[in-house]
Amino acid sequence: TLERVEFDALGAMLDLEGSFVASRAEAVRSALLEWRNPELLFRYYDDNRQDERMAPLIRRWLRAIFQLSGETLREIRRASAANRRHLDMFSEEVLERWYAEDCPGTSQTKTLFMVGEDAGSCLRVISSEGSRYNKALMGYVLQSHVRVLVVTDNVGRVMARSVIRLLLRSDTREPVIFADPMFFTLGFSYELQAELLYQARALQEHMGVPVVHACSVLAAPPEPGSCPEGGYVRRVTELDYDVVWVELLECDGVAPYTYSEELPYDELLQQHTAGVLTRTAEQPQLVIAVLPRSDSPSADRYARERQGLTGWTIVPEKPRDDAGGTRTNNHRSYFGPATAEPPPDSLPEGFVAPALDG
């Protein structure tokens, strides 16, 4: 039958016997129905199958999706040895809050896989660039320190989003949540911006961990001249700037690639390297973002020059009473305290809160 041929083809792709795939027919059918564009799974594998590091990882991922292995997606994301080397840098209390069902944002792999597709960004699967950029998607999908703040429509399409990552400060070795730029599928919207700002405030309140973005300034520790073992900063003095840079680190991960968005002074002040980042056995640690510390002589100038230029710093059309910046003991925050109230602005027609899973 045609279905048997399809099972044989899926088995050949995943290095499994077609008869075994056929024996799991119900699970395979169910998985295909759960994905909004399941054909993209196979397109993605085809784009990356010549990469000797990506092909086995994608097969492992697809086997878990179709329940064709003894491993679940949650186990890959949370228990893989390489992922654990990053996760073990954080306390159990922080991880419990990050994995909690009421943690703002979503860790749904279906949503993380589609962040490029819906926004039409360089991470999309359907692209003339092949796997040049989208190979970095596994750095989102298969690593549980990555979530996304998201607003979706009634078919699950992402209308606005910001990828967020639980990272380690290079100086104090403390946790910080870095939020990527806001992306809007149909153009900037004050209403969508208000929802993402609300989610970020709620996330910071829920986690008790700083939520920062490209225009943030990290607070210096009580004794700025000292760092714990392994801690470090970089000082750059150029073009009338004097900046103490703190690197935000992904210590290891199962994915060989991830993506880092451009930061304001990457070229002028050696802030960091943007684009697709490659992990190696010799260098498993990746620098996802770099921010100035408050004891930098140019810290206030850095923040001032970026105001109003990104979704995180554009003044909302209808500012909330709690939308003003606050200062915590860990960082200068551009998110006010979270409240239990929903955002006052209307949301897109058909908005549904994303489902949460690990």
C-alpha positions, 0 to 999 in steps of 0.5 A, a space after each residue: 500500500 501507499 502508506 507502507 511505502 511511506 513508512 519504508 521511506 521514513 524508516 530509510 531516512 531515520 535508519 530504521 526498518 520500515 516494518 518497525 515504523 509501520 508498527 508505530 503507525 498510530 504514533 506517527 500519524 498522530 505526530 504528523 497531525 500535531 505539526 502545522 507544517 509537517 513537510 518542513 520537518 523533512 525539508 529541514 532534514 534534507 537541507 542538513 543531511 550532508 552535515 555530518 554533525 547535523 544529520 544524526 542530531 536531526 534523525 534523533 529529534 525526528 525519532 523522538 517526535 514520531 515516538 520511534 525511539 526510547 527517548 522523548 523530546 523532553 529527555 533530549 532537551 533536559 537530560 542530554 549530557 551536553 545540555 546538562 553541562 550548561 544547565 548544571 551551572 544554575 541552581 535547582 530552584 532556578 531550573 524548577 521555575 524555568 520549567 514550571 508550567 506557569 513560566 511565561 513564554 513557551 518551550 514548545 518545540 513546534 513554536 521554536 522550530 517555526 520562529 523563522 518561518 512565521 517571521 520570514 527571518 533568515 532562520 526559515 526552512 523555506 529559503 534560497 540560503 539552504 541550511 546556511 542559517 536554519 541549521 542554527 534552529 536545533 540550538 533553539 529546539 533541542 536545548 531547554 535553556 531556550 524559550 520564546 515569548 510569543 503572541 500567536 493567532 488562532 492557527 498558532 502562527 507567530 505574530 510577535 516573538 522574542 527568543 529568550 535564553 537562560 545564560 551565565 554572566 561571565 563576571 559573577 557566574 550568575 544567571 541572567 535571561 537574555 531576550 533577543 529583539 522583538 520580531 513582528 510577522 506583519 510589522 511593528 504593533 504597539 499592541 503586540 509590543 505591549 504583550 511582549 513587554 508584559 510577558 517579560 515583566 511577568 517572566 522576571 517576577 516569576 524567575 527572580 532572575 534579571 531579564 535583559 536585552 541588547 540595550 540593557 546595562 548589567 549592574 556591577 557586583 558589590 566588589 567590582 574588582 574581584 570575580 569568582 573563580 573562572 569569572 572575567 570581563 573585557 574592557 574596551 576603550 575606543 572612539 571615546 568609549 570606555 566599556 567593561 563588557 560582560 559576556 553572556 554564556 551558553 556553556 555547552 549544548 547538544 546542538 553544534 550551531 546556534 544563532 546570535 542576533 547582532 548587537 549595537 556595537 559589534 564592529 565599533 567596540 568589539 561587542 561580540 560576534 553575531 550570526 550562526 555560532 559553531 560549537 566544537 569539542 575544543 570550544 563548547 562554550 558560546 558567547 550569545 550576547 555581551 552587555 556593558 556593566 554599570 561601572 563602565 564609564 560609558 554605561 549610561 551613554 550606551 543605554 541612552 544611545 539605544 533608547 527608542 530604537 528597538 521594540 524593547 525601548 520604543 515608548 509604548 503608545 499607551 504606557 502602563 503605570 508600571 512601565 517605567 524602568 526600575 533598578 534591581 540589585 542585579 541589573 538595570 531593568 527596562 521592565 517594570 514589576 509584573 502584575 496579575 492584570 492582563 495588558 490593557 491594549 487589545 490583542 490580535 483577533 484570534 489570539 490564544 495563549 501558547 501551550 506550555 511544555 518542557 
